[in-house]
Amino acid sequence: MSSVITTEDVHLYYGETEALHGINLNFEKNEITALIGPSGCGKSTYLRCLNRMNDLIPNTTVTGSLKLNGQDIYSPNTDVVNLRKRVGMLFQQPNPFPLSVYENVVYGLRLEGVKDKQRLDERVETTLKQAAIWDEVKDSLHKSALAFSGGQQQRICVARVLAVEPDIILMDEPTSALDPISSAKIEDTLAAIRSDYTIIIVTHNMQQASRISDKTAFLLNGNLIEFDNTEKMFMRPDRQETSDYLNGKFG
Amino acid sequence: MRELFSDELKKLHGRFMEMGINISEQIYQATSAFTQYDKKLAQQVIDDDQRTNSEEIFLEKEALKLIALQQPVASDFREIISILKASSDLERIGDHAVNIARETLNTSDQKNDVKIEKQIGKMAGDIRKMLEQVMDAYVNRDERQARKGAEKDLKIDQQYIDIRKAVTNAIESQETTAERGSSYLMIDRLLERIGDHIVNLCEWVVYNQSGKIVELNAGKISPELLQN
């Protein structure tokens, strides 16, 4: 297995406050890794380090080594726009642009300067199919994306992320604002695209982590408590804290 | 929707059915080997039991994994639990088939009693039919068929009593040797136990369909139904 992202001794400070106390985690190609832990444990903060989303928050300092395919994510030479193209992101609230479904999906490609209509059309169809939303939107591609339900919007956002063919997709609680049916559709989508992408997903839903992920990392108070194959984590974790959290005894 | 889980559950179901078919075959082979003094076939039944044991372990592991990782509820949950419980009954039936085979290996050619062996052959055949019926009920999710299957155990229990009496008489009148006679008693008992495990399987079909834990063993509920 080859690690796509390697991180070592990652510390993050909001001003004086240390939110991450030295996280070591590697992510393998074509695997789904779930980050779990109670609110405030640092899982979203850590996730946002991976494509430098924390740069947008003033007064944050990140130390340690974070590498994408061996290249330093925090090097001054790193082009952040390019980084975020390779490390796409999906958020808790669906956030389609106030544009048509079609324009949402091709947004990144247009930024890259792709003008070939046929290629754009192809990408739209392929990615909407991958995101398991094609049948629901194929007759209304030029309708505003905002006109669709939350679950549909989220899948349109998945297609938008897939359109630029990232290596990695970060997901920050992508289904917590959705109903169970829409969540299940997103999960099926993840299952369908897992062989082509590396996915890191923050989730509060332990069942979701156990159902869809290959590996699970459990964070608590800014520390990585345990990281292992999901099957092992859920059936015989090494740490008592992990077992207690998974059983809902705290958090 | 949750396609992966549905696939896994189907796979589990398929493996369980396969195990049931193999076990039915083992009961047949074990009793044939006994009545025909076929030590080679008996040895084969014993060797095949390894497969049954590893199949049970496989089903247990898969069922536990599905419970831990997929947290099934309602009918999916009952299906997994019923397979988990029923597979251990199948495994025990396999053990009894092995014990029948062992008895075949241990006896040397003694004076046999054709009439008793015919009765044993019939009992084994009835048990197989009962097992096949419950496996059908399992596939068809047919609670009624499972309950009807369980009722047949009363006949098996009666055959057990009848054979025991016939063996005692045959030993007393020296129509058979005490050694062969004790083998008959042993096998009679093992077949009767297999019948009880099949009743358990019926109970798991009922649980799977209705969520009710029931006792279907008529011989246990009302022993007065049996004529001693």
Interface residues (C-beta under 8 A of the other chain):
Chain A: I181 A184 K185 E187 D188 A191 Q207 S210 R211 T230 E231 F234 M235
Chain B: M1 R2 E3 L4 F5 L64 K65 A68 L69 Q70 Q71
